[in-house]
């Protein structure tokens, strides 16, 4: 049996004229990159032979590995062991199994190993032993991890590029909408102003006419008829309602103009360089954009401090504000409050956005900025909003932090330098 051959290799050397092939075989086994081993094919899979290369790779002497009946099981990483143990029985059906797992070395670290096991049976199919080869694949695993991290970073960059392109498209759309809407809004607004003046004049004429009739012919059929006409038309109500209608229409037109301007300001059409901008203006613009998302859920309280303009990519910061404000509104179940506070100190400005929403569970706090992580139902969120917010703040050499208490609320705090190092252009 092969086991007997392997075992004889560890015994006392045979005479030189007879031992040469075995010595040669021993040399090859000891110097192959893999660790060659054998185990009993039942019970605890006790090792019965381990090549000397185990000392070089794992730091263990072969005899100590063979002496401990549980050595193999006890040194597999706890996270990897269940998968191996649950499928090891298939070795007796398939004849071969291949695993990749972490194995603890004599120094206490874990190395990734590629393990190929083969079942050896006699002529009647009775299992005799299991022969295996262990190969250190730690370097390959590290390379795979680096590749995966690179793929993740490329994916994030791709998503951010798509987001930037989307924002650019929104900006261009806003510019087009502004161009198409501003002209009709302009003459409608002008007409409404003229109409308000005309209505005021007409109301004055009616009042004057009624007063003139009463003075000239009080109690006459003409005066009585005019009173009846006024009552039937409910003239008093019409006077008040016409004034309200005109005022509300003027307010609505102003709202349309503000929305169009807010879209332009939010996207900062044509602005792709670092520029000094007013953080408060960016917050107010973003509030105009998301007003419909917030107004049914929360009251917004502003606690603005005195802020200097900061050098930034305003459209990127506005995107951060929008994500945080929309998330805050969505976190509020019924009716609540969103508080926006700002301040400045020691060359930094800070923006704090708090809500009285459902809060974030402690186990999720460390993951909220991970790409694609979301607690929203499937189809309700991509999990990219906070990840992109983190990236945009990081581009400004700033930092963003979150604190939350379930059923109490959540606070996001952004710190931004007045002049980010990344924005400073080298001297020409």
LUMKE-637023 format. One line per 10 residues: number of its first residue (from 1); their letters; for each residue y, z, x of C-alpha. Coordinates in nm, 2 decimals. Layout:
REM LUMKE-637023
NUM> A> Y/Z/X ~ ...;
REM end
This chain:
REM LUMKE-637023
1> XXXXXXXXXX> 0.00/0.00/0.00 ~ 0.36/-0.06/0.11 ~ 0.43/0.31/0.08 ~ 0.16/0.38/0.34 ~ 0.31/0.13/0.57 ~ 0.66/0.28/0.54 ~ 0.52/0.63/0.59 ~ 0.34/0.53/0.90 ~ 0.66/0.41/1.05 ~ 0.79/0.76/1.06;
11> XXXXXXXXXX> 0.48/0.90/1.22 ~ 0.41/0.92/1.60 ~ 0.44/0.58/1.78 ~ 0.12/0.37/1.81 ~ 0.01/0.24/2.15 ~ 0.25/-0.02/2.28 ~ 0.00/-0.31/2.26 ~ -0.07/-0.24/1.89 ~ 0.27/-0.10/1.78 ~ 0.49/-0.38/1.87;
21> XXXXXXXXXX> 0.50/-0.55/1.52 ~ 0.55/-0.21/1.36 ~ 0.82/-0.11/1.60 ~ 0.99/-0.44/1.53 ~ 0.97/-0.38/1.16 ~ 1.11/-0.03/1.20 ~ 1.40/-0.17/1.40 ~ 1.47/-0.43/1.12 ~ 1.46/-0.17/0.84 ~ 1.68/0.08/1.02;
31> XXXXXXXXXX> 1.94/-0.18/1.10 ~ 1.96/-0.38/0.78 ~ 2.30/-0.32/0.60 ~ 2.11/-0.18/0.30 ~ 1.94/0.16/0.27 ~ 1.57/0.09/0.20 ~ 1.39/0.36/0.00 ~ 1.09/0.42/-0.22 ~ 1.03/0.66/-0.51 ~ 0.74/0.78/-0.73;
41> XXXXXXXXXX> 0.75/0.58/-1.05 ~ 0.74/0.87/-1.29 ~ 0.88/1.21/-1.36 ~ 1.18/1.29/-1.15 ~ 1.17/0.97/-0.94 ~ 1.13/1.17/-0.62 ~ 1.22/0.98/-0.31 ~ 0.92/0.93/-0.08 ~ 1.08/0.72/0.20 ~ 1.44/0.66/0.31;
51> XXXXXXXXXX> 1.54/0.43/0.60 ~ 1.74/0.58/0.88 ~ 2.05/0.37/0.78 ~ 2.11/0.64/0.52 ~ 2.25/0.86/0.80 ~ 2.51/0.59/0.89 ~ 2.61/0.50/0.53 ~ 2.58/0.83/0.34 ~ 2.57/1.09/0.62 ~ 2.23/1.23/0.51;
61> XXXXXXXXXX> 1.92/1.26/0.72 ~ 1.62/1.07/0.56 ~ 1.40/1.38/0.57 ~ 1.65/1.59/0.37 ~ 1.67/1.32/0.10 ~ 1.29/1.31/0.08 ~ 1.25/1.69/0.08 ~ 1.46/1.74/-0.24 ~ 1.27/1.61/-0.55 ~ 1.60/1.58/-0.74;
71> XXXXXXXXXX> 1.81/1.43/-0.46 ~ 1.87/1.09/-0.62 ~ 1.96/1.22/-0.96 ~ 2.18/1.50/-0.83 ~ 2.40/1.28/-0.62 ~ 2.49/1.01/-0.87 ~ 2.84/1.05/-1.02 ~ 2.83/1.24/-1.35 ~ 3.02/0.96/-1.53 ~ 2.77/0.70/-1.41;
81> XXXXXXXXXX> 2.44/0.90/-1.45 ~ 2.40/0.87/-1.83 ~ 2.40/0.49/-1.83 ~ 2.13/0.49/-1.56 ~ 1.91/0.75/-1.71 ~ 1.92/0.60/-2.05 ~ 1.80/0.26/-1.93 ~ 1.57/0.35/-1.65 ~ 1.26/0.32/-1.87 ~ 1.32/-0.05/-1.90;
91> XXXXXXXXXX> 1.22/-0.08/-1.54 ~ 0.86/-0.04/-1.65 ~ 0.91/-0.33/-1.90 ~ 1.12/-0.57/-1.69 ~ 0.99/-0.48/-1.34 ~ 1.34/-0.49/-1.19 ~ 1.67/-0.32/-1.26 ~ 2.01/-0.35/-1.09 ~ 2.28/-0.08/-1.11 ~ 2.62/-0.02/-0.97;
101> XXXXXXXXXX> 2.73/0.34/-0.95 ~ 2.90/0.60/-0.74 ~ 2.69/0.81/-0.50 ~ 2.81/1.13/-0.33 ~ 2.81/1.13/0.05 ~ 2.75/1.43/0.28 ~ 3.13/1.45/0.32 ~ 3.17/1.50/-0.06 ~ 3.33/1.16/-0.13 ~ 3.18/0.90/-0.36;
111> XXXXXXXXXX> 3.09/0.55/-0.25 ~ 3.02/0.27/-0.48 ~ 2.66/0.15/-0.44 ~ 2.47/-0.16/-0.55 ~ 2.11/-0.05/-0.63 ~ 1.83/-0.29/-0.69 ~ 1.50/-0.13/-0.79 ~ 1.16/-0.31/-0.82 ~ 0.84/-0.16/-0.96 ~ 0.53/-0.21/-0.76;
121> XXXXXXXXXX> 0.20/-0.22/-0.95 ~ -0.17/-0.26/-0.85 ~ -0.39/-0.54/-0.97 ~ -0.45/-0.37/-1.30 ~ -0.08/-0.32/-1.36 ~ -0.08/0.05/-1.29 ~ 0.26/0.15/-1.14 ~ 0.23/0.26/-0.78 ~ 0.59/0.31/-0.66 ~ 0.95/0.20/-0.69;
131> XXXXXXXXXX> 1.11/0.02/-0.40 ~ 1.49/0.00/-0.39 ~ 1.77/-0.11/-0.17 ~ 2.12/0.06/-0.17 ~ 2.42/-0.14/-0.05 ~ 2.77/0.00/0.00 ~ 3.00/-0.21/-0.22 ~ 3.30/0.03/-0.21 ~ 3.52/-0.23/-0.03 ~ 3.44/-0.49/-0.30;
141> XXXXXXXXXX> 3.51/-0.24/-0.58 ~ 3.85/-0.15/-0.43 ~ 3.93/-0.52/-0.40 ~ 3.83/-0.57/-0.77 ~ 4.05/-0.28/-0.86 ~ 4.34/-0.42/-0.67 ~ 4.28/-0.76/-0.84 ~ 4.27/-0.59/-1.18 ~ 4.59/-0.41/-1.10 ~ 4.75/-0.74/-1.00;
151> XXXXXXXXXX> 4.62/-0.90/-1.31 ~ 4.77/-0.62/-1.52 ~ 5.11/-0.65/-1.34 ~ 5.10/-1.02/-1.39 ~ 5.02/-0.97/-1.75 ~ 5.31/-0.73/-1.79 ~ 5.54/-0.97/-1.61 ~ 5.42/-1.24/-1.84 ~ 5.49/-1.03/-2.15 ~ 5.83/-0.94/-2.01;
161> XXXXXXXXXX> 5.91/-1.30/-1.95 ~ 5.81/-1.39/-2.30 ~ 6.03/-1.10/-2.43 ~ 6.32/-1.23/-2.22 ~ 6.27/-1.58/-2.35 ~ 6.25/-1.44/-2.70 ~ 6.58/-1.25/-2.64 ~ 6.74/-1.57/-2.50 ~ 6.62/-1.76/-2.81 ~ 6.77/-1.49/-3.04;
171> XXXXXXXXXX> 7.09/-1.52/-2.85 ~ 7.10/-1.89/-2.88 ~ 7.01/-1.87/-3.25 ~ 7.29/-1.61/-3.30 ~ 7.53/-1.85/-3.13 ~ 7.42/-2.13/-3.36 ~ 7.43/-1.91/-3.67 ~ 7.77/-1.78/-3.57 ~ 7.90/-2.13/-3.54 ~ 7.76/-2.24/-3.87;
181> XXXXXXXXXX> 7.85/-1.93/-4.07 ~ 8.19/-1.84/-3.92 ~ 8.37/-2.15/-4.06 ~ 8.26/-2.10/-4.43 ~ 8.30/-1.73/-4.39 ~ 8.65/-1.79/-4.26 ~ 8.77/-1.99/-4.56 ~ 8.59/-1.77/-4.81 ~ 8.75/-1.47/-4.66 ~ 9.09/-1.64/-4.67;
191> XXXXXXXXXX> 9.03/-1.75/-5.04 ~ 8.93/-1.39/-5.13 ~ 9.25/-1.26/-4.98 ~ 9.46/-1.51/-5.18 ~ 9.25/-1.43/-5.49 ~ 9.32/-1.06/-5.45 ~ 9.69/-1.14/-5.43 ~ 9.67/-1.37/-5.74 ~ 9.47/-1.11/-5.94 ~ 9.73/-0.85/-5.86;
201> XXXXXXXXXX> 10.01/-1.08/-5.97 ~ 9.82/-1.16/-6.30 ~ 9.77/-0.79/-6.37 ~ 10.13/-0.73/-6.32 ~ 10.23/-1.02/-6.55 ~ 10.00/-0.88/-6.83 ~ 10.14/-0.53/-6.79 ~ 10.49/-0.66/-6.80 ~ 10.42/-0.88/-7.10 ~ 10.28/-0.59/-7.30;
211> XXXXXXXXXX> 10.57/-0.37/-7.21 ~ 10.82/-0.64/-7.30 ~ 10.66/-0.69/-7.65 ~ 10.66/-0.31/-7.72 ~ 11.02/-0.28/-7.62 ~ 11.14/-0.59/-7.82 ~ 10.92/-0.56/-8.13 ~ 10.74/-0.23/-8.16 ~ 10.51/-0.21/-8.46 ~ 10.53/-0.58/-8.54;
221> XXXXXXXXXX> 10.23/-0.79/-8.62 ~ 10.26/-0.95/-8.27 ~ 10.25/-0.61/-8.10 ~ 9.95/-0.51/-8.32 ~ 9.77/-0.83/-8.24 ~ 9.82/-0.79/-7.86 ~ 9.69/-0.44/-7.88 ~ 9.38/-0.56/-8.06 ~ 9.32/-0.84/-7.80 ~ 9.35/-0.58/-7.52;
231> XXXXXXXXXX> 9.10/-0.34/-7.68 ~ 8.85/-0.62/-7.75 ~ 8.87/-0.74/-7.39 ~ 8.86/-0.38/-7.26 ~ 9.16/-0.47/-7.05 ~ 9.19/-0.13/-6.88 ~ 8.83/-0.15/-6.75 ~ 8.88/-0.51/-6.64 ~ 9.18/-0.41/-6.43 ~ 8.99/-0.15/-6.24;
241> XXXXXXXXXX> 8.67/-0.35/-6.21 ~ 8.84/-0.66/-6.08 ~ 9.00/-0.46/-5.81 ~ 8.66/-0.31/-5.71 ~ 8.49/-0.64/-5.72 ~ 8.74/-0.80/-5.49 ~ 8.74/-0.50/-5.25 ~ 8.35/-0.50/-5.24 ~ 8.35/-0.88/-5.18 ~ 8.60/-0.84/-4.89;
251> XXXXXXXXXX> 8.38/-0.56/-4.75 ~ 8.07/-0.78/-4.78 ~ 8.24/-1.06/-4.59 ~ 8.34/-0.82/-4.32 ~ 7.98/-0.70/-4.30 ~ 7.86/-1.06/-4.25 ~ 8.11/-1.11/-3.97 ~ 8.01/-0.79/-3.81 ~ 7.64/-0.88/-3.82 ~ 7.70/-1.21/-3.66;
261> XXXXXXXXXX> 7.91/-1.06/-3.39 ~ 7.66/-0.78/-3.34 ~ 7.38/-1.04/-3.28 ~ 7.60/-1.21/-3.02 ~ 7.69/-0.89/-2.85 ~ 7.33/-0.76/-2.87 ~ 7.19/-1.06/-2.69 ~ 7.49/-1.11/-2.47 ~ 7.47/-1.49/-2.49 ~ 7.53/-1.65/-2.15;
271> XXXXXXXXXX> 7.54/-1.32/-1.96 ~ 7.25/-1.31/-1.72 ~ 7.42/-1.13/-1.43 ~ 7.49/-0.76/-1.37 ~ 7.81/-0.67/-1.54 ~ 8.01/-0.36/-1.63 ~ 7.95/-0.27/-1.99 ~ 8.02/0.01/-2.24 ~ 7.71/0.20/-2.33 ~ 7.86/0.32/-2.66;
281> XXXXXXXXXX> 7.94/-0.03/-2.76 ~ 7.58/-0.13/-2.69 ~ 7.45/0.16/-2.90 ~ 7.69/0.08/-3.19 ~ 7.59/-0.29/-3.17 ~ 7.22/-0.21/-3.18 ~ 7.28/0.03/-3.47 ~ 7.43/-0.26/-3.66 ~ 7.12/-0.47/-3.59 ~ 6.87/-0.21/-3.70;
291> XXXXXXXXXX> 7.08/-0.06/-3.98 ~ 6.84/-0.19/-4.25 ~ 6.55/-0.03/-4.07 ~ 6.72/0.31/-4.05 ~ 6.94/0.35/-4.36 ~ 6.65/0.43/-4.60 ~ 6.48/0.67/-4.36 ~ 6.75/0.87/-4.17 ~ 7.10/0.98/-4.12 ~ 7.24/0.89/-3.78;
301> XXXXXXXXXX> 7.44/1.16/-3.60 ~ 7.65/1.05/-3.30 ~ 7.73/1.30/-3.03 ~ 7.90/1.07/-2.79 ~ 8.05/1.21/-2.47 ~ 8.30/1.05/-2.24 ~ 8.13/0.77/-2.05 ~ 8.25/0.53/-1.78 ~ 8.14/0.17/-1.80 ~ 7.82/0.11/-1.60;
311> XXXXXXXXXX> 7.69/-0.19/-1.41 ~ 7.39/-0.32/-1.60 ~ 7.21/-0.60/-1.78 ~ 7.35/-0.51/-2.12 ~ 7.10/-0.71/-2.33 ~ 6.81/-0.53/-2.16 ~ 6.96/-0.19/-2.23 ~ 7.03/-0.29/-2.59 ~ 6.66/-0.39/-2.62 ~ 6.56/-0.04/-2.50;
321> XXXXXXXXXX> 6.80/0.12/-2.76 ~ 6.66/-0.09/-3.03 ~ 6.29/0.00/-2.95 ~ 6.38/0.37/-2.95 ~ 6.58/0.36/-3.27 ~ 6.32/0.16/-3.46 ~ 6.04/0.39/-3.34 ~ 6.25/0.69/-3.44 ~ 6.30/0.56/-3.79 ~ 5.93/0.47/-3.82;
331> XXXXXXXXXX> 5.83/0.82/-3.71 ~ 6.02/0.98/-4.00 ~ 5.79/1.01/-4.31 ~ 6.05/1.07/-4.58 ~ 6.41/1.14/-4.49 ~ 6.53/1.28/-4.16 ~ 6.79/1.26/-3.89 ~ 6.83/1.05/-3.58 ~ 7.07/1.20/-3.32 ~ 7.22/1.00/-3.04;
341> XXXXXXXXXX> 7.39/1.20/-2.77 ~ 7.54/1.08/-2.44 ~ 7.70/1.23/-2.14 ~ 7.78/1.17/-1.77 ~ 7.76/1.37/-1.45 ~ 7.72/1.31/-1.07 ~ 7.72/0.94/-1.08 ~ 7.48/0.91/-1.37 ~ 7.50/0.86/-1.75 ~ 7.24/0.99/-1.99;
351> XXXXXXXXXX> 7.15/0.88/-2.34 ~ 6.93/1.10/-2.56 ~ 6.78/0.97/-2.88 ~ 6.61/1.24/-3.10 ~ 6.44/1.22/-3.43 ~ 6.30/1.47/-3.68 ~ 5.98/1.26/-3.73 ~ 5.61/1.33/-3.71 ~ 5.61/1.38/-3.33 ~ 5.36/1.26/-3.07;
361> XXXXXXXXXX> 5.03/1.45/-3.00 ~ 5.02/1.61/-2.65 ~ 4.72/1.39/-2.54 ~ 4.92/1.08/-2.61 ~ 5.25/1.18/-2.43 ~ 5.13/1.06/-2.09 ~ 5.03/0.72/-2.23 ~ 5.33/0.62/-2.44 ~ 5.47/0.39/-2.17 ~ 5.13/0.22/-2.10;
371> XXXXXXXXXX> 5.12/-0.15/-2.19 ~ 4.93/-0.21/-2.52 ~ 4.90/0.16/-2.60 ~ 4.99/0.22/-2.97 ~ 4.90/0.47/-3.24 ~ 5.01/0.24/-3.51 ~ 4.75/0.07/-3.74 ~ 4.61/-0.26/-3.62 ~ 4.86/-0.54/-3.68 ~ 5.15/-0.30/-3.70;
381> XXXXXXXXXX> 5.24/-0.28/-3.33 ~ 5.17/-0.45/-3.00 ~ 5.21/-0.14/-2.78 ~ 5.46/-0.32/-2.56 ~ 5.79/-0.18/-2.69 ~ 5.79/0.14/-2.49 ~ 5.63/-0.03/-2.19 ~ 5.91/-0.29/-2.18 ~ 6.16/-0.02/-2.23 ~ 6.02/0.17/-1.93;
391> XXXXXXXXXX> 6.03/-0.15/-1.73 ~ 6.39/-0.23/-1.82 ~ 6.51/0.12/-1.74 ~ 6.32/0.10/-1.41 ~ 6.50/-0.23/-1.33 ~ 6.82/-0.04/-1.35 ~ 6.69/0.22/-1.10 ~ 6.69/0.47/-1.39 ~ 6.43/0.69/-1.55 ~ 6.32/0.76/-1.91;
401> XXXXXXXXXX> 6.14/1.07/-2.02 ~ 5.99/1.18/-2.35 ~ 5.94/1.53/-2.51 ~ 5.77/1.58/-2.84 ~ 5.64/1.84/-3.08 ~ 5.41/1.74/-3.36 ~ 5.57/1.77/-3.70 ~ 5.90/1.86/-3.54 ~ 6.02/1.55/-3.37 ~ 6.06/1.35/-3.05;
411> XXXXXXXXXX> 6.33/1.30/-2.79 ~ 6.36/1.02/-2.54 ~ 6.61/1.07/-2.26 ~ 6.74/0.79/-2.04 ~ 6.92/0.84/-1.71 ~ 7.11/0.55/-1.56 ~ 7.31/0.53/-1.24 ~ 7.67/0.40/-1.27 ~ 7.58/0.13/-1.02 ~ 7.20/0.06/-0.97;
421> XXXXXXXX> 7.10/-0.02/-0.61 ~ 6.91/-0.33/-0.74 ~ 7.24/-0.48/-0.87 ~ 7.43/-0.47/-0.55 ~ 7.44/-0.81/-0.39 ~ 7.41/-0.84/-0.01 ~ 7.73/-0.94/0.17 ~ 7.76/-1.31/0.23;
REM end
